[in-house]
Amino acid sequence: MKGIFGYDSPLMSALTSIGDCICLSVLWIVFSLPVVTIGASTTALYAAAYHTIRRKEGALWSRFWGAFRENFKRSTLLGLVVFAVLALLTMDVFVLRGVRLSGGAFGGLFYVVLVLWCLAVTWAVYVASYAARFNGSVREVLKFGFMLMTLHPIKMLGVLLPALAGMALTLLVPFMALILPAALFVVFSFTTESVFRLHMRPEDLERETSGGSDSEEETDIHDQ
């Protein structure tokens, strides 16, 4: 019994991760409430989910607050751009769904817009992930997020499918919103980090693999 409930046991590690996911998800919700800060809070969400929950590096609050503060201006602008795109496509999905159900002439566009919406959801995750991990202007982050997503179309499913499943689960069980944001970004990180590693400079990849540094200022991605 002592082994099962020991500090380093798999059970206690799982319970700690669940607790961290709840705390981080609540932080993300609270810091996103002004709406305009959703970009900064989502960037901080990824930073804390990847470094603190997945890699066990540093304290949860300090990682979240540090990423939120350091990336606030850039990530806020990124969030406004991405939010505007998602809001427009979401509105189009609902409008064209109604047109399709009513037998309208443009009902077939519903499927086109639905595909674009799925791409935009995936792109939003890549943008937040890239902003949390690397330097770059708003324009560069938007460009690299889209580029990395489209260069690896199969890996897109590693982001899109969990995102859709998380949305569906939250609609069915609303209180899951207290754990799913952080849990999903931990899952997303397995896909996004595998893509990032394919495009990082060799010296940065070696330094990160050896645990030398996790600072975004010391790594970069090739423009290729």
Backbone bond lengths (Angstrom), bond angles and torsions (degrees), N, CA, C in turn:
res aa  C-N    CA-C-N  psi(-1)  N-CA   C-N-CA  omega(-1)  CA-C   N-CA-C  phi
1 M - - - 1.468 - - 1.525 112.16 -
2 K 1.376 114.19 -37.74 1.445 118.02 -179.55 1.524 110.79 -62.94
3 G 1.357 115.05 -37.25 1.455 118.40 179.16 1.507 112.11 -66.34
4 I 1.324 117.30 -38.63 1.461 121.43 -178.66 1.526 111.17 -64.20
5 F 1.347 115.46 -40.62 1.459 119.50 -176.27 1.526 112.74 -100.14
6 G 1.331 116.51 12.87 1.452 119.76 176.59 1.510 111.40 -66.18
7 Y 1.327 115.80 158.80 1.471 120.53 -174.91 1.518 112.04 -59.59
8 D 1.321 116.93 -37.12 1.459 120.97 -176.55 1.521 113.54 -97.45
9 S 1.324 117.86 10.21 1.461 120.74 -178.88 1.524 110.63 -72.25
10 P 1.339 118.33 154.24 1.469 121.25 178.24 1.526 112.73 -56.63
11 L 1.331 116.96 -37.35 1.466 120.77 -179.64 1.526 110.67 -63.86
12 M 1.329 116.68 -49.54 1.458 119.80 -178.41 1.526 111.27 -67.44
13 S 1.319 116.23 -34.17 1.469 119.68 176.93 1.527 110.71 -64.38
14 A 1.350 116.00 -41.36 1.465 120.29 178.43 1.526 110.91 -65.58
15 L 1.335 116.74 -42.99 1.461 120.53 179.86 1.530 111.22 -64.84
16 T 1.331 116.10 -38.20 1.464 120.27 177.67 1.524 110.58 -64.18
17 S 1.332 116.11 -42.34 1.469 120.11 179.30 1.525 111.03 -64.63
18 I 1.330 117.19 -39.32 1.466 120.94 177.65 1.530 110.22 -63.32
19 G 1.329 115.39 -44.55 1.464 119.54 178.24 1.521 111.69 -61.94
20 D 1.339 116.31 -40.95 1.465 120.26 177.81 1.523 111.24 -64.47
21 C 1.333 116.77 -39.10 1.467 120.21 178.37 1.522 111.58 -63.21
22 I 1.330 116.27 -39.52 1.466 120.14 178.48 1.533 110.24 -65.34
23 C 1.337 115.97 -48.79 1.469 119.66 -179.85 1.528 111.50 -60.43
24 L 1.332 116.32 -44.04 1.462 120.03 -178.24 1.524 111.35 -68.31
25 S 1.320 117.40 -38.49 1.467 120.44 178.52 1.523 111.02 -64.48
26 V 1.330 116.77 -40.06 1.463 120.51 178.20 1.527 110.08 -65.30
27 L 1.337 116.53 -41.65 1.468 119.94 176.81 1.526 110.59 -59.13
28 W 1.325 115.84 -44.49 1.464 119.64 -179.67 1.528 111.62 -62.29
29 I 1.334 116.69 -43.44 1.470 120.70 179.41 1.525 110.62 -62.13
30 V 1.330 116.80 -47.00 1.466 121.05 -177.81 1.525 110.92 -63.20
31 F 1.328 116.81 -45.79 1.461 120.38 -177.22 1.531 112.20 -75.05
32 S 1.326 117.43 -12.81 1.468 121.05 177.60 1.519 112.61 -93.20
33 L 1.327 117.56 -9.08 1.455 121.08 -174.78 1.529 114.02 -56.96
34 P 1.329 119.52 -36.60 1.482 117.71 176.67 1.530 113.53 -67.56
35 V 1.323 117.96 -5.37 1.467 125.65 179.47 1.529 111.91 71.84
36 V 1.332 117.92 -52.16 1.462 119.88 -179.04 1.529 111.38 -65.23
37 T 1.318 117.42 -18.87 1.471 120.68 -178.97 1.526 112.29 -93.84
38 I 1.325 117.67 6.81 1.459 119.42 -175.09 1.531 111.95 -63.88
39 G 1.326 117.15 -31.16 1.457 119.39 177.44 1.512 111.81 -65.52
40 A 1.326 116.79 -47.14 1.462 121.16 179.71 1.522 111.52 -65.25
41 S 1.331 117.19 -40.36 1.463 120.14 -179.09 1.529 111.78 -70.06
42 T 1.334 117.11 -32.37 1.463 120.03 178.96 1.525 111.08 -73.61
43 T 1.334 116.68 -37.05 1.460 120.20 173.96 1.526 110.29 -61.62
44 A 1.326 116.46 -43.92 1.461 120.87 177.98 1.531 111.17 -66.10
45 L 1.322 116.41 -34.35 1.462 121.19 177.24 1.524 110.57 -60.45
46 Y 1.332 116.18 -45.97 1.466 118.97 179.70 1.520 111.05 -65.02
47 A 1.335 117.05 -44.62 1.461 120.83 -178.79 1.522 111.47 -57.92
48 A 1.325 116.47 -45.39 1.459 120.13 -178.99 1.526 111.91 -72.86
49 A 1.323 116.98 -38.36 1.469 120.07 179.77 1.522 110.47 -63.89
50 Y 1.331 116.69 -43.28 1.462 120.15 -177.71 1.525 111.73 -73.64
51 H 1.330 116.56 -52.42 1.460 119.61 -173.97 1.527 113.53 -76.69
52 T 1.325 117.18 -46.38 1.465 119.69 -172.99 1.525 112.61 -84.94
53 I 1.336 117.37 -49.14 1.465 119.07 -175.77 1.522 111.33 -80.05
54 R 1.320 117.22 -46.20 1.464 118.74 -176.84 1.528 112.45 -79.61
55 R 1.327 117.71 -46.67 1.468 120.55 -174.12 1.527 113.76 -99.59
56 K 1.336 116.97 -4.09 1.472 121.83 178.17 1.522 112.00 57.67
57 E 1.334 116.20 44.30 1.457 122.04 -179.63 1.526 109.64 -111.03
58 G 1.300 117.07 110.08 1.443 121.19 174.53 1.520 114.22 81.21
59 A 1.330 114.42 178.76 1.462 121.56 -178.74 1.527 109.83 -89.32
60 L 1.319 115.06 147.83 1.464 121.25 -174.73 1.524 112.22 -60.82
61 W 1.333 116.59 -52.47 1.462 119.54 -176.08 1.528 111.87 -64.27
62 S 1.323 117.71 -44.99 1.459 119.79 -177.84 1.525 111.31 -64.83
63 R 1.334 116.96 -36.98 1.469 120.03 177.84 1.532 110.25 -67.00
64 F 1.336 116.96 -45.63 1.469 120.54 -179.33 1.524 110.61 -64.12
65 W 1.324 116.98 -50.53 1.458 120.35 -175.79 1.533 110.90 -66.61
66 G 1.325 116.85 -38.90 1.454 120.05 178.61 1.522 111.72 -61.64
67 A 1.335 116.90 -45.54 1.468 121.04 179.53 1.523 110.74 -67.89
68 F 1.320 117.20 -38.01 1.463 120.95 179.47 1.526 110.24 -63.60
69 R 1.316 116.28 -46.19 1.464 120.64 -176.97 1.531 111.83 -70.28
70 E 1.326 116.62 -45.65 1.460 120.72 -175.21 1.534 112.80 -68.79
71 N 1.325 116.27 -31.93 1.474 119.98 -176.48 1.527 112.89 -104.58
72 F 1.336 116.83 12.46 1.460 119.25 -168.07 1.528 113.19 -57.87
73 K 1.320 117.84 -53.58 1.466 120.25 -174.85 1.532 111.66 -63.00
74 R 1.329 116.04 -52.05 1.461 119.62 -178.01 1.529 111.37 -63.87
75 S 1.332 116.75 -46.53 1.462 120.00 -176.19 1.523 112.75 -69.75
76 T 1.339 116.66 -29.63 1.461 119.49 176.06 1.527 110.19 -65.01
77 L 1.324 116.69 -44.21 1.466 120.67 177.35 1.526 110.89 -64.06
78 L 1.332 116.35 -42.09 1.465 120.20 177.14 1.522 110.65 -60.52
79 G 1.319 116.15 -43.36 1.460 120.59 -178.73 1.519 112.20 -63.06
80 L 1.336 116.79 -38.58 1.460 120.28 179.52 1.530 110.85 -65.39
81 V 1.334 116.53 -40.65 1.467 120.10 179.07 1.525 110.85 -65.48
82 V 1.328 116.00 -49.69 1.468 120.69 -177.83 1.526 110.67 -65.41
83 F 1.336 116.51 -41.25 1.464 120.56 179.43 1.529 110.91 -61.49
84 A 1.337 116.49 -41.09 1.464 120.55 179.75 1.527 110.60 -63.36
85 V 1.337 116.78 -42.74 1.469 120.55 179.04 1.528 110.79 -63.86
86 L 1.330 116.45 -46.85 1.469 120.02 -179.33 1.529 111.57 -65.44
87 A 1.329 116.70 -39.73 1.466 120.14 179.85 1.523 110.63 -63.38
88 L 1.324 116.82 -43.81 1.466 121.35 -179.99 1.527 110.82 -63.49
89 L 1.335 116.83 -46.14 1.461 120.01 -178.87 1.523 111.73 -68.47
90 T 1.331 117.14 -36.29 1.471 120.37 177.93 1.522 110.62 -63.66
91 M 1.327 116.29 -42.68 1.462 120.54 177.13 1.527 110.47 -62.52
92 D 1.322 116.99 -42.30 1.464 121.05 179.04 1.527 111.61 -63.50
93 V 1.344 116.49 -38.41 1.466 120.48 179.15 1.523 110.40 -60.21
94 F 1.332 116.46 -47.09 1.465 119.70 -178.34 1.528 111.84 -68.18
95 V 1.330 116.39 -40.19 1.463 119.55 -179.98 1.524 110.94 -64.82
96 L 1.326 116.62 -47.92 1.466 120.73 -177.74 1.526 111.76 -71.54
97 R 1.311 117.29 -26.58 1.467 119.58 173.98 1.525 109.70 -63.59
98 G 1.335 115.51 -42.70 1.454 119.12 176.93 1.514 112.13 -64.45
99 V 1.329 116.43 -38.81 1.471 120.51 177.84 1.523 110.32 -63.68
100 R 1.341 116.15 -42.12 1.473 119.67 -179.73 1.523 111.23 -65.01
101 L 1.324 117.10 -43.33 1.462 120.85 -178.91 1.527 111.73 -66.23
102 S 1.329 115.75 -29.26 1.465 118.97 179.52 1.531 112.56 -87.77
103 G 1.334 116.29 0.75 1.458 120.38 178.57 1.506 114.55 78.10
104 G 1.338 117.27 23.95 1.455 121.37 -179.39 1.520 112.44 -68.15
105 A 1.322 115.18 160.90 1.463 120.51 -175.62 1.523 112.59 -66.47
106 F 1.317 117.16 -28.20 1.457 120.48 -177.26 1.527 112.84 -100.23
107 G 1.308 116.68 16.67 1.465 120.78 -177.97 1.513 113.48 -61.18
108 G 1.344 116.62 -29.91 1.450 119.83 -179.58 1.518 113.58 -64.98
109 L 1.350 116.74 -21.40 1.466 120.46 178.11 1.523 112.03 -67.39
110 F 1.323 116.78 -15.85 1.469 120.69 178.90 1.522 110.81 -55.17
111 Y 1.320 117.25 -44.41 1.459 120.98 -176.91 1.521 111.43 -69.44
112 V 1.328 116.78 -34.76 1.460 120.68 177.26 1.526 110.33 -64.05
113 V 1.321 115.29 -47.87 1.458 120.21 -178.70 1.531 110.33 -67.56
114 L 1.327 117.69 -34.70 1.461 120.84 178.33 1.530 110.69 -62.82
115 V 1.319 116.82 -41.22 1.471 120.94 176.53 1.529 110.15 -63.69
116 L 1.326 117.10 -43.04 1.461 121.07 178.47 1.525 110.75 -62.69
117 W 1.330 116.81 -37.63 1.469 120.87 178.26 1.527 110.37 -64.53
118 C 1.320 117.20 -42.46 1.475 121.08 178.03 1.525 110.38 -62.17
119 L 1.328 116.79 -41.78 1.460 120.49 177.24 1.523 111.22 -63.55
120 A 1.325 116.36 -38.95 1.462 120.59 -179.41 1.525 111.39 -67.02
121 V 1.325 117.65 -38.01 1.470 121.56 176.78 1.528 109.73 -61.81
122 T 1.331 116.20 -45.98 1.465 120.65 179.16 1.522 110.84 -64.05
123 W 1.319 116.08 -43.51 1.468 121.38 178.26 1.517 111.36 -60.02
124 A 1.319 117.37 -39.92 1.466 121.37 179.48 1.525 110.89 -59.83
125 V 1.335 117.10 -40.84 1.463 120.70 178.72 1.529 110.38 -66.33
126 Y 1.323 116.92 -43.02 1.461 120.48 178.52 1.527 111.33 -62.81
127 V 1.312 117.01 -40.48 1.470 120.67 179.62 1.519 110.75 -62.49
128 A 1.331 116.99 -47.63 1.467 120.72 179.21 1.523 111.02 -63.16
129 S 1.329 116.50 -40.82 1.456 120.98 -179.44 1.520 111.25 -65.26
130 Y 1.329 115.70 -45.60 1.470 120.15 -179.74 1.522 110.48 -64.42
131 A 1.321 117.15 -43.59 1.465 121.13 -179.40 1.524 111.38 -61.75
132 A 1.335 116.90 -34.23 1.463 120.89 -179.71 1.523 112.62 -73.84
133 R 1.340 116.35 -23.21 1.461 119.50 -171.28 1.528 114.88 -109.69
134 F 1.337 117.36 -21.91 1.458 118.74 -172.19 1.521 112.18 -137.85
135 N 1.330 113.95 160.76 1.454 120.95 174.74 1.523 110.61 -76.71
136 G 1.325 115.64 174.15 1.460 120.24 176.74 1.515 111.18 137.01
137 S 1.320 115.27 152.51 1.457 120.60 176.92 1.520 110.37 -72.88
138 V 1.313 115.79 172.44 1.464 120.11 177.69 1.526 110.57 -57.70
139 R 1.313 115.76 -45.04 1.463 120.11 -179.97 1.526 111.43 -62.51
140 E 1.330 117.41 -42.25 1.460 121.31 -179.48 1.516 111.93 -65.76
141 V 1.323 117.12 -40.86 1.465 120.31 179.68 1.529 110.71 -64.76
142 L 1.320 116.31 -43.56 1.464 120.02 177.79 1.523 110.71 -61.75
143 K 1.350 116.05 -42.21 1.462 120.70 -179.10 1.518 111.68 -67.23
144 F 1.345 116.85 -49.09 1.453 119.91 -178.05 1.526 111.57 -66.74
145 G 1.333 116.73 -35.71 1.458 119.04 176.79 1.513 111.53 -59.88
146 F 1.329 116.07 -44.34 1.467 120.50 178.74 1.526 111.30 -69.19
147 M 1.323 116.47 -42.09 1.453 120.72 -178.49 1.531 111.64 -62.34
148 L 1.315 116.76 -47.99 1.463 120.22 -178.23 1.527 111.37 -65.32
149 M 1.319 116.09 -34.88 1.457 119.79 177.44 1.524 111.36 -64.74
150 T 1.327 116.81 -46.53 1.465 120.41 -175.00 1.523 112.60 -77.28
151 L 1.335 117.82 -24.85 1.463 120.16 178.08 1.525 112.48 -70.44
152 H 1.328 116.71 -20.57 1.459 121.28 -177.11 1.533 109.50 -130.64
153 P 1.333 116.62 70.21 1.473 120.63 -173.98 1.527 114.63 -61.12
154 I 1.335 117.50 -34.51 1.465 119.34 179.57 1.526 110.72 -67.64
155 K 1.323 116.01 -40.32 1.469 120.14 179.67 1.525 112.09 -66.55
156 M 1.331 116.81 -20.01 1.461 119.79 176.50 1.525 111.28 -55.51
157 L 1.323 116.15 -32.77 1.465 120.40 -178.72 1.523 111.55 -64.74
158 G 1.348 116.20 -27.27 1.459 120.00 177.82 1.512 113.02 -68.61
159 V 1.323 116.55 -14.91 1.461 121.91 174.42 1.521 111.09 -103.54
160 L 1.329 116.00 -48.05 1.462 120.04 -174.00 1.528 112.74 -64.81
161 L 1.329 117.77 -47.60 1.467 119.94 -175.77 1.537 112.30 -63.43
162 P 1.341 120.07 -47.06 1.471 118.63 175.21 1.524 112.57 -61.91
163 A 1.345 117.03 -36.10 1.470 119.79 179.33 1.521 110.90 -63.33
164 L 1.329 116.84 -45.85 1.467 120.18 179.15 1.520 111.19 -65.31
165 A 1.333 116.68 -40.50 1.463 120.03 178.67 1.523 110.68 -64.20
166 G 1.337 116.63 -39.61 1.459 120.41 178.66 1.521 112.36 -65.37
167 M 1.333 116.76 -40.84 1.469 120.38 177.15 1.518 111.16 -62.95
168 A 1.319 116.17 -44.17 1.467 120.56 -179.61 1.524 110.74 -63.98
169 L 1.336 116.52 -43.66 1.460 120.33 -179.32 1.524 111.69 -65.20
170 T 1.340 116.30 -37.74 1.467 119.94 178.57 1.526 111.38 -66.35
171 L 1.335 117.34 -37.23 1.466 120.64 177.11 1.526 111.16 -65.71
172 L 1.332 116.10 -37.22 1.466 120.74 -179.49 1.522 111.83 -77.58
173 V 1.330 116.40 -39.76 1.472 121.81 -177.57 1.530 107.90 -130.76
174 P 1.314 118.32 86.12 1.468 121.83 -172.27 1.520 114.74 -54.35
175 F 1.333 119.24 -34.71 1.457 119.02 -176.76 1.530 112.96 -67.49
176 M 1.332 117.04 -11.22 1.460 119.96 176.24 1.522 111.42 -66.88
177 A 1.339 116.59 -14.31 1.468 120.41 175.96 1.523 111.45 -63.19
178 L 1.332 116.85 -14.73 1.463 120.80 179.49 1.521 113.00 -81.34
179 I 1.328 117.87 -8.55 1.460 120.53 179.88 1.528 113.05 -132.05
180 L 1.341 116.93 -28.58 1.457 120.02 -172.16 1.530 115.60 -66.78
181 P 1.336 120.63 -37.91 1.476 117.76 -179.03 1.522 112.81 -53.97
182 A 1.319 117.39 -50.70 1.464 120.12 -179.87 1.520 111.55 -69.04
183 A 1.332 116.96 -42.36 1.462 120.55 -179.57 1.526 111.02 -61.02
184 L 1.326 116.79 -41.65 1.460 120.29 179.18 1.520 111.70 -64.51
185 F 1.328 116.94 -39.83 1.463 118.64 -178.92 1.523 112.25 -71.73
186 V 1.317 117.30 -26.71 1.470 118.96 170.55 1.525 108.84 -64.39
187 V 1.332 116.86 -44.65 1.470 121.29 178.14 1.519 110.53 -63.67
188 F 1.325 116.93 -45.00 1.470 120.33 179.27 1.527 111.28 -57.30
189 S 1.325 116.42 -36.95 1.466 119.98 -174.20 1.523 112.74 -62.08
190 F 1.315 118.05 -28.10 1.467 119.86 178.43 1.533 110.52 -64.93
191 T 1.323 116.09 -36.28 1.470 120.10 177.60 1.518 111.29 -78.37
192 T 1.318 117.68 -51.52 1.464 120.48 -175.18 1.526 111.72 -64.23
193 E 1.327 117.28 -40.57 1.462 119.04 -179.68 1.523 111.38 -67.52
194 S 1.328 118.09 -34.67 1.462 120.43 177.21 1.527 110.30 -65.31
195 V 1.335 116.59 -35.57 1.466 120.67 176.41 1.525 110.52 -70.89
196 F 1.318 117.21 -44.18 1.464 120.45 179.55 1.525 111.28 -57.94
197 R 1.322 116.64 -42.65 1.463 120.18 -177.40 1.528 111.97 -62.62
198 L 1.319 117.17 -27.66 1.464 120.51 178.98 1.517 112.31 -70.66
199 H 1.347 116.82 -18.16 1.468 120.09 -173.97 1.525 113.52 -121.38
200 M 1.317 117.78 0.92 1.459 120.75 178.68 1.519 110.86 -76.23
201 R 1.322 115.94 151.97 1.456 120.54 175.04 1.525 109.43 -63.69
202 P 1.331 118.19 143.60 1.469 120.91 -176.33 1.519 113.65 -53.74
203 E 1.349 117.71 -42.08 1.459 120.03 -178.40 1.525 112.10 -66.87
204 D 1.337 116.75 -35.67 1.463 120.18 177.66 1.514 110.92 -70.87
205 L 1.330 115.82 -39.73 1.455 120.02 178.84 1.518 110.94 -64.22
206 E 1.317 117.02 -41.34 1.467 120.74 179.06 1.515 111.16 -65.06
207 R 1.341 116.84 -42.28 1.451 120.76 179.90 1.527 111.15 -64.07
208 E 1.337 117.08 -42.57 1.459 120.20 -179.47 1.525 111.42 -69.59
209 T 1.334 116.87 -40.26 1.456 120.64 179.66 1.521 111.41 -62.96
210 S 1.332 115.82 -35.39 1.463 119.84 -179.66 1.517 112.73 -82.81
211 G 1.346 115.32 -2.08 1.462 119.18 178.26 1.507 113.74 80.62
212 G 1.344 116.24 18.60 1.456 119.99 -176.59 1.512 113.46 -68.89
213 S 1.344 116.94 -36.57 1.464 119.36 -177.68 1.499 109.65 -163.69
214 D 1.328 116.63 147.69 1.453 120.94 173.45 1.514 110.51 -120.59
215 S 1.282 117.26 15.92 1.467 120.99 -176.02 1.512 110.99 -77.79
216 E 1.326 115.74 135.13 1.450 119.97 -179.18 1.519 112.04 -66.20
217 E 1.343 118.20 -25.63 1.454 121.25 -178.97 1.529 112.20 -69.38
218 E 1.324 118.37 -15.28 1.442 120.15 -173.04 1.517 113.12 -108.69
219 T 1.297 117.41 6.49 1.458 120.36 178.82 1.518 109.96 -130.15
220 D 1.318 114.93 159.15 1.462 119.59 -179.64 1.501 108.41 -154.77
221 I 1.348 115.54 171.51 1.449 121.88 -179.90 1.511 108.78 -124.79
222 H 1.318 115.30 141.23 1.454 119.94 178.17 1.516 110.63 -64.19
223 D 1.316 117.29 141.83 1.464 122.62 170.87 1.511 106.87 -88.38
224 Q 1.350 115.34 86.18 1.458 119.99 -177.11 1.499 110.94 -136.54
